[in-house]
Amino acid sequence: MLLPILLCGMAQSLPAQSLLKRIDSLLTENYRKVNYDTAYLARPKSRWTVLARLNISGATIETEGVDRTSFPPGSSGDGQPFKSRMYANNKTTLSLGIGYQGIMLSLALNPGQLVGKYRDYELNLNCYRRNFGFDIIYQDAKNFTGWYDLEGIAHIDVPDEMLKVKTLNINAYYAFNNRRFSYPAAFSQSYIQRRSAGSFLLAASAMIQDATLGEGQEATLGKWDEQQMKTTNIGIGAGYGYNYVPKKGWLLHLSLLPTLIAYSNSSLTIGGNCVDQRNHFPEFIATARGAVVKLWDNKYAGLSMVYNYTTVGDKDDLAIYNAKWRVRAFFGLRIWK
């Protein structure tokens, strides 16, 4: 009776084993394909990589404009100028990952969240290939602090959890000189840059944000306490990236991808009244990246940085400035050729 059961189990496992072998064969074929200039680029010899990372990230939101929705005592008929500046508490995460033939999976841990000091949620998805790649960052934050000022009327210090912000950032690139220039060499280390090279880059960016100030909070400034800001921006543009190899085992990377906003839809509601928003040229989303990588033997270490900045609107009505940044330190060990 036991033999038929074992034979049945083996028969069921054969298709799964065959599928895994097929997937591995395709990954190997793609990983070892030489469609680049080997004088400038190379693949690591090891298929497997173990990686440790330390990430620190933060964000700021600034607004300025004119509130023409009402005219309280002491205000002018032209409306009252206002400004605000909000800072997110810096977030620190530790992560461990394992990579196989250029594909990396990692698990991140936020020590502050474990002890109840950090209650936000953030998701980062990064894909860096030679010819194209993207960053997708989603943040659901309640830890912004800062201030809001309605000129001549009131000033409020914004405490923790009074501002709730949901933000989606998407940044994508296409590298024209991808046979000699490699983004992955700087950011995922799935390639090795042997000689210095640069490339013009085609870029696309998007930012979608929903921010609410004072929702569910006791009003301290009447109707100006509760505000809601919504913004959607999509931009296209071009930039340039450069990988500098000063000597064997070292890589320095810098790139800038500015995109002009082709579509913008922003609004600010104060106490149930909407503040108008006009477009003002230039409006843009800019993404800057930098990295330093050191390689030796079967190990590598380094630092990388990604900075996103968005400016939309006209300060005579409503202007919004967003900044999001991340700094990453990493150490990798390549094993099992």
KETI-89112 format. One record per atom (N, C-alpha, C, CB): residue in one letter; x, y, z. Coordinates in steps of 0.05 Angstrom, whole numbers, plus 5000, padded with zeros to 4 digits. Each point is the difference from the previous one (the first is absolute). Glycine has a CB too. Layout:
residues N
AXYZ
...
This chain:
residues 337
M501749765000
M498350245000
M501750255000
M496449755024
L505950244990
L501850245002
L501350064974
L500849895048
L500049904936
L501450054975
L498350164980
L502549575008
P494950364988
P498450164981
P499850295008
P497449594990
I502450465037
I499750275010
I502650164993
I496949855037
L505450034968
L502650134994
L500350054970
L502049785039
L497250024944
L500250044972
L498150224990
L501249524995
C496550505017
C498150214993
C501150285008
C496149685006
G505150345017
G501250255009
G502350094982
G498749895047
M503049914945
M502250064982
M499050104973
M502849665023
A495150214967
A498950084974
A498950295001
A498949524991
Q499850555032
Q498950275003
Q502250215002
Q496049805022
S506350124990
S502250205004
S501650044974
S500249865048
L499749954933
L501650034976
L499350244983
L500449515000
P497050564996
P499450254985
P501150255014
P495949774982
A503950235045
A501050235015
A503050034997
A496249955033
Q505249824969
Q502950014996
Q500850094972
Q500449635034
S498150274946
S500550084973
S499550304996
S498749534985
L499250585027
L499550284998
L502250175013
L495149905000
L505850025023
L502250145014
L502549994983
L498049895044
K502649894944
K502449984983
K499750184976
K500849525015
R496950494974
R499550174976
R500450305008
R496849664981
I502150425042
I500250275009
I503050075005
I495449985021
D506049834993
D502850045005
D501650024974
D499549765043
S499850094937
S501450004975
S499650274986
S499449514996
L498150605005
L499550264988
L501450225014
L495649834986
L504550165041
L501450205016
L503050004994
L496649965036
T504549804962
T502949974994
T500650104972
T500249605030
E498150344951
E500450094972
E500050304999
E497949584983
N500250545031
N499850305000
N502350125015
N495049964998
Y505949925024
Y502150115016
Y502749994986
Y497549865041
R502949924944
R502649974986
R500150114972
R500649605028
K497150514963
K499950114972
K501950244999
K495249834993
V506550174988
V501950234996
V499050174977
V503949725017
N494450474990
N499050204981
N500950285008
N496049714989
Y506450315022
Y501250255009
Y502949994993
Y496650055037
D504750184965
D502850034994
D501749905024
D499150404970
T502249385027
T501449875023
T502550165008
T498449564984
A502450635001
A502250185008
A499150195022
A502149964954
Y495250095047
Y498950195019
Y498449865022
Y499850344964
L498949445030
L498249875019
L500649705003
L496550344989
A502849555034
A500349715005
A497949925019
A504950014991
R494449735009
R498249885019
R501749885023
R496549914964
P502650115061
P501449855022
P500049704994
P498650365033
K503549514973
K500249714995
K498149845017
K504750064986
S494850035038
S498349855019
S497150054994
S503550035035
R494949754965
R497250024996
R498550115024
R500349634967
W500650305057
W498650065025
W501450245014
W498549525004
T499850645009
T501050235015
T498450025026
T501450244958
V500049815064
V498750065026
V500650305006
V500549525017
L497450634990
L500350295002
L498750105026
L499950034950
A501550165063
A499050145024
A499850304994
A502049645031
R495950494977
R499650284994
R499150165025
R498949884953
L501950375048
L499050195020
L498950234984
L503449865036
N494050204968
N498650214985
N499150225019
N498549664965
I501950595027
I498950235014
I498550174980
I503849995034
S493850094972
S498350154981
S498550225015
S499649604970
G499650605014
G498450225011
G498550154979
G503450055036
A494950144972
A498450154980
A499250275012
A498349574981
T501350625001
T498950275008
T497950084980
T504450135021
I493650024989
I497950114984
I499850305007
I497549554997
E502650624983
E499750295004
E497850104982
E504950055013
T493550144997
T498050144983
T500250305005
T496949595002
E502350564978
E499650295004
E498050094979
E504750075017
G493750134991
G497950094983
G498450225013
G499849564979
V497850495011
V498250215009
V497349885005
V502550354975
D496449695050
D497349905006
D498050234994
D501949695037
R496550274943
R498050194992
R497249905006
R503050174965
T496849625052
T497449885004
T498250165019
T502149564992
S499150605026
S498550175018
S501850225010
S496949625014
F502050574999
F501550235009
F499350065030
F500250194952
P501249685066
P499550055028
P501050285008
P500449515009
P498850585016
P500850275008
P503050044998
P496150015031
G504850214958
G502850064998
G501249914973
G500349965049
S498249904934
S501149914975
S499350194978
S499749525016
S501750464962
S499550174977
S498149864980
S504550225005
G494249934978
G498249884981
G501349834979
G497150385008
D505649654990
D501449844980
D500849725011
D501750434981
G497549515043
G500749755012
G502550015017
G497949784961
Q502650015053
Q502249995019
Q502249804991
Q496950135037
P505649964961
P502149814993
P500449795023
P502350364973
F498449405019
F500549795019
F502449844991
F495149985013
K506249895007
K502349834995
K499849775020
K502950384983
S498349395009
S500249785018
S502649844994
S495049975004
R506049905016
R502449824996
R499749775019
R503050394986
M497049375003
M499749755015
M502349824996
M495050044997
Y506049835024
Y502249824999
Y499149725009
Y503350385008
A497449414978
A499549735010
A502449925017
A497249884959
N502249985063
N502249885016
N501649814982
N497350055043
N505349974960
N501749824984
N499549715008
N503550364996
K496449474983
K499549715005
K502649854995
K495150054986
T505549765032
T502349834997
T499149714999
T502950335024
T498149524956
T499349724998
T502649844995
T495450114982
L504549645027
L502149814995
L498849784983
L502450105043
S499249804937
S498949794983
S502149804993
S496750324981
L502449435014
L501749794991
L498849894974
L501649885047
G500050064933
G499049904975
G501749794989
G498050444992
I500949414989
I501449804986
I499450034970
I499949685040
G502150314943
G499750044972
G500949754984
G500650495007
Y498149474971
Y500749774982
Y500050104972
Y498149665032
Q504250354956
Q500350084972
Q498650264993
Q500449524989
G500250685028
G499050274995
G497350075011
G502649974960
I496049835053
I497450045012
I500350005030
I497649794961
M501650435053
M500550025029
M497350025014
M504450234991
L495449615031
L497750025018
L501150065028
L497349674973
S501450525040
S501050085027
S497750055019
S504050214979
L496649775047
L498050055021
L501150225018
L498449524999
A499950705004
A500950235015
A498750005028
A500750264957
L500749855062
L499150015028
L500550285010
L500949515008
N497050625004
N500350265012
N500149985030
N497550214961
P504849835052
P500249975029
P498150185015
P504749874994
G494950384996
G498250195013
G497149905000
G503050374987
Q496249494992
Q497249904998
Q499649785021
Q499850124951
L502249725054
L499849785020
L499450105028
L503149734972
V498050515035
V499650115027
V497850215000
V504849905010
G493750124969
G497750184999
G500750294995
G497949695030
K504550384962
K500850284995
K499450084971
K503549965035
Y495949864948
Y499650064972
Y497649844990
Y504950094992
R493150054998
R497449874993
R499450034971
R498450095046
D503549994938
D499550054971
D500549744984
D501250495006
Y498049534969
Y500449774982
Y501350114975
Y496049755019
E506050114971
E501450074975
E500749764985
E501750425021
L497849584952
L500749784982
L501850114979
L495649775009
N506750104987
N501950074979
N500349774981
N502550315031
L497249744943
L500449804979
L502050124980
L495349795007
N507050084990
N502050114982
N500749794979
N501950295037
C498449804938
C500949834978
C502050154984
C495649754998
Y506950155002
Y502150134984
Y501149814980
Y501250305039
R498349764936
R501249844978
R501750194983
R496049684999
R505650204983
R501850164984
R498550204983
R503349635000
N494750274987
N498650184981
N497750165012
N501249674966
F497550225055
F497850155013
F499849925029
F497550044956
G501050125059
G499649945028
G498150195013
G504649815003
F494750155022
F498150175014
F500249975030
F496949974961
D502150245053
D499650005029
D497050055004
D504850175010
I494049675007
I497250055009
I500150025031
I498049754960
I501150485050
I500150045029
I497250095009
I504950134999
Y493949715019
Y497450075012
Y500450055030
Y497549734964
Q501550495045
Q500350075029
Q497350085011
Q504750154993
D494549735029
D497650075016
D501050105027
D497049654976
A503250625027
A501450125023
A498150165017
A504250024973
K496249965054
K498550165019
K502050145019
K496149684997
N506450324997
N502050105018
N501250274991
N501049535012
F497550624971
F500950264992
F499650215023
F499049884952
T502950295052
T499850235018
T500950254985
T500849705041
G498450534969
G500850254987
G498350235008
G501649734961
W497850455020
W498450245007
W498450094975
W503450135034
Y494550024972
Y498250124980
Y499550295009
Y497949554987
D502550634994
D499750285007
D498250144980
D504650005020
L493250134991
L498250174984
L500850285007
L496249664999
E505250484983
E501450255006
E498150215013
E503149904962
G497750205061
G498550205014
G497649905015
G501550304965
I497949455033
I497649895013
I500749805021
I497450084958
A504149725035
A500649785019
A502549844991
A495149975011
H506149915009
H502349824995
H499649755018
H503250394989
I497149384999
I499649755015
I502349824996
I495150054995
D505849845028
D502049784999
D498549744997
D503350275029
V497449574951
V498649764994
V501349775015
V498750174955
P499949705064
P501249785015
P499949744985
P498650235042
D502749574969
D500049734988
D497249894998
D504649925019
E494849954959
E497549864994
E497750204993
E501449645031
M499150624967
M498050184991
M499850014969
M500750285042
L501649664945
L500149994971
L500349714991
L502150474998
K496149454984
K500149734989
K500550024970
K496949825036
V505150044954
V500950034972
V500349724987
V502350445011
K496549534966
K500449764983
K501350094974
K496049755021
T506350144973
T501550094976
T501049774984
T501450415025
L498249614949
L501149804981
L501950144981
L495849725003
N506750204997
N502050114981
N500949784981
N501650335035
I498549734939
I500949824979
I502050144983
I495649745000
N506850154997
N502050114983
N501249794982
N501150355035
A499049694939
A500949804981
A502150134982
A495649755002
Y506150084987
Y502150104981
Y500449804978
Y502250255037
Y498949854941
Y501149834978
Y502750114993
Y495449894982
A506749935019
A502750084994
A500749934971
A501349925049
F499550284936
F500649964972
F502649854996
F497550424989
N504649645027
N502649874997
N500249765019
N502150454987
N495949385012
N499949785020
N502049784994
N495350105007
R506149904971
R502149804995
R502550065016
R498149924954
R502350345054
R502450075014
R499550135028
R502150074956
F495550035047
F499250135026
F498049835014
F500950464981
S499449505046
S498249825014
S499150135026
S502349604980
Y495150455022
Y498850085026
Y500249775020
Y496850304975
P502749455018
P500249795020
P502849985013
P496649754974
A505550325012
A502749995012
A500150185024
A502049914955
A496550315045
A500150195022
A497949945022
A501650344968
F496149545024
F497849985020
F499249725007
F498550424982
S501949385002
S499449725007
S502449824999
S495450084983
Q506850025005
Q502549854998
Q499749744985
Q501450215043
S496749774939
S499749764984
S501750024975
S495449945017
Y505950294979
Y502150034979
Y502450135014
Y496650054963
I505749935023
I502550135009
I500850204979
I501449595028
Q499050664979
Q500950204981
Q503150004999
Q495950285009
R505249644969
R502949974997
R501450264993
R499349534987
R499450634996
R501150254991
R497950225001
R503249764970
S497650495032
S498250225003
S498350034975
S503250245030
A494249824974
A498250044977
A497550165010
A501649574978
G497250575004
G497650155006
G497849954979
G502750355022
S494949754983
S497849954982
S497950225003
S500949515001
F498050584976
F497650165002
F497749825007
F501750334965
L496449785050
L497849855012
L497350124993
L503049865037
L495149984955
L497350084997
L498649945026
L499949904950
A498450295060
A498949985026
A497050055001
A504450145018
A494349735000
A497150045006
A499649995030
A498649804955
S499750385055
S499550025029
S497150055006
S504750175007
A494549745016
A497250065009
A500050025030
A498149754961
M500250425050
M499550025028
M497150055006
M504650185006
I494249655011
I497350025008
I500050035031
I498249734959
Q500450475051
Q500150055029
Q497350095010
Q504850134996
D494549785028
D497650075014
D500850075029
D497049714970
A502850545038
A500850095027
A497750135014
A504750064984
T494849865041
T497950115016
T501150115026
T496749684980
L502750575026
L500950135025
L497750065018
L503850204975
G496349705050
G498050065020
G497649835000
G501750454998
E498249344986
E497649824999
E499749865027
E500549944950
G497250095062
G499549875026
G501350135023
G499549584975
Q501850655021
Q501450145022
Q498250235010
Q504549884980
E495950195045
E498650235012
E500950254986
E499649765045
A498650414945
A500750244986
A501250215018
A496449904967
T505950215025
T501250215016
T500150264984
T502749665024
L496850334950
L499950244983
L497550014983
L505049994999
G492849905012
G497650004985
G500249844974
G498950455019
K500049664960
K499949854975
K502749964986
K495550174995
W506649995013
W502649974987
W501549755009
W500250494995
D498849395027
D501449765010
D499749774981
D499250155046
E498549804944
E499549774983
E500550064971
E496749835034
Q505350044954
Q500650044972
Q500449744987
Q502250445011
Q497449554963
Q500549774984
Q501350084973
Q496149755021
M506250134974
M501550074975
M500249744983
M502650385023
K496649654952
K500249774982
K501650104975
K495649795017
T506250044974
T501650084977
T500849754983
T501750405025
T498149634949
T500849794981
T501850134979
T495849725009
N506650184987
N501850124981
N501449784984
N500750405030
I499549644944
I501449814982
I501850164982
I496149685001
G506550244998
G501950154985
G501749824981
G500150325037
I500949804942
I501849864982
I502450184995
I496249754978
G506150135017
G502450174996
G502449834992
G498250335032
A504149784973
A502549864993
A502250095019
A498649974951
G503449875052
G502250075018
G502549864992
G496850065037
Y505149924982
Y502649884993
Y501049865025
Y501050364965
G500349415031
G501349865022
G502949934992
G495549825015
Y506250165006
Y502849944994
Y501149825022
Y500650444977
N500749345014
N501549825018
N503050054996
N496349654998
Y504950445024
Y502950064999
Y501649795015
Y498950494998
V503049394988
V501649795012
V502950115003
V497149624979
P503650495044
P502650125003
P502349805000
P497850365026
K501649404984
K501949784998
K498549745006
K503850305015
K497549484979
K498649745003
K498949965028
K503149814965
G494450105035
G498649955026
G498450235011
G503649695009
W496550544977
W498550235010
W498050104979
W504050135029
L493749974980
L498050124982
L498750235014
L499249554978
L500750685007
L498550245009
L497950064980
L504050185024
H493549854985
H497750054982
H498650265008
H499449514993
L499950654986
L498250235003
L498150014976
L503650255026
S493949824979
S498150034979
S497850205008
S500949534983
L498050614997
L497850185005
L498049974978
L503150335023
L494449634985
L497849964981
L497850205006
L501149504996
P499050744991
P497850195003
P497849944980
P503250345016
T494349684993
T497749964982
T498150245003
T500449495004
L498750624974
L498050215000
L497349875003
L502950304971
I495549825046
I497349895006
I498150054976
I500850075050
A498349714938
A498250024978
A497050005009
A503549774972
Y496150115051
Y497250005011
Y500250065030
Y498449664966
S500050535043
S499950085028
S497250065009
S504650194996
N494749715027
N497350045011
N500350025030
N497749764962
S502350495049
S500450045029
S497850175011
S505049964994
S494449995032
S497950175013
S500650005030
S496649894965
L502650335048
L500250035029
L497450095011
L504950104997
T493949755021
T497550075012
T500550085029
T497549684970
I501650575037
I500350115027
I497350045012
I504450224988
G495049635033
G497450045013
G497649964982
G502250315030
G498149504951
G497949944981
G499950184975
G497549855039
N504350354960
N500250184977
N502549934984
N497550365025
C502349654949
C502249924982
C501750244992
C497249624983
V505450365020
V501950204991
V500849944971
V501750085048
D497950114934
D500649954972
D503049954996
D496150284987
Q504549564993
Q502849944993
Q500450054970
Q500449665038
R501650504956
R500650064972
R502749874993
R497350435001
N503149494974
N502549904991
N502050234997
N497749614977
H504850345028
H502150204997
H502549874989
H498050275038
F502949824938
F502349894988
F502650115013
F497549944956
P504549895050
P500049714995
P499149855025
P503750064968
E494849735027
E499349815021
E501449744993
E495550215009
F505749665011
F501749774993
F500249815023
F502650294969
I498249465024
I500849805019
I502949934993
I495249815006
A506650205014
A502849944995
A500849775018
A501050484987
T500549345001
T501149775015
T503150004997
T495749734993
A505650295030
A502949995000
A500949745014
A500350515001
R501849364989
R501049765011
R503150025002
R496149734982
G504950155039
G502949995003
G500849745014
G500350505002
A502249404994
A500949765012
A503049995000
A495849764985
V505350105036
V502849935002
V500149705006
V501450475016
V500149384968
V500249715003
V502949925000
V495549934977
K505249895042
K502749895001
K499749694998
K501850395029
L499749494952
L500049714996
L502749895006
L496450044966
W503749735047
W502549855004
W499349715004
W502350415020
D499349424968
D499649715001
D497149934993
D503749965035
N494949914984
N497249934996
N498150175017
N501449534989
K499550715018
K498550175018
K499750284987
K501649755041
Y496450404968
Y499750284992
Y498650155022
Y499949874951
A500550395050
A498750185020
A499750274988
A501949745038
G496350424973
G499750274989
G497750165012
G501949824959
L497750415029
L497850185008
L498550094974
L502650165041
S494849874961
S498450104978
S497950205010
S500849584974
M498350605008
M498150205008
M498150054977
M503350225030
V494149814977
V497950074980
V498550245012
V499649524981
Y500150705003
Y498750245009
Y497950084979
Y504150155027
N493449884982
N497850094982
N499050275009
N498749524991
Y501050674990
Y499050265007
Y497950084979
Y504450145021
T493349964989
T497750084983
T499250285006
T498549524996
T501150654984
T498950275004
T497750044980
T504550175018
V493249914992
V497750064983
V498550245011
V499649514987
G499050634995
G498250215009
G501350284999
G497749675028
D500850534980
D500850285001
D499650105028
D498950074951
K503150065061
K499850095027
K497950225004
K504749885006
D494450254971
D497850195002
D497349875004
D502650314971
D497349435025
D497549845006
D500849775019
D497950124955
L503449675034
L500949785016
L502449874987
L495349925017
A506950074997
A502449864991
A500749785020
A501750424977
I499149355013
I500649775016
I502849894993
I495049885003
Y506650085018
Y502749904997
Y500449755016
Y501750474992
N499049314995
N500349755013
N502949904997
N495149894992
A506050005029
A502749884999
A499949735014
A502350454999
K498949344989
K500149745012
K502849894994
K495049914993
W506449995028
W502749914997
W500549735015
W501550484995
R500549384995
R500849755013
R503049964997
R495549804991
V505950145031
V502849945000
V500349715008
V501350485011
R500449374975
R500349715006
R502949925002
R495749914975
A505049955046
A502749885003
A499649704996
A501750375032
F500249504954
F499649714994
F502649855001
F496050124972
F503849625033
F502349824999
F499049744988
F502250225040
G499249684939
G499249764987
G502249794999
G496850274973
L502449485027
L501949784998
L499149814978
L501150035049
R500549934930
R499449834978
R501049725005
R500150394969
I498149415028
I500749725007
I499049824979
I499950115049
W501149644951
W499049784984
W499950064970
W497449855040
K504850124947
K500250054971
K498249804985
K504750195005
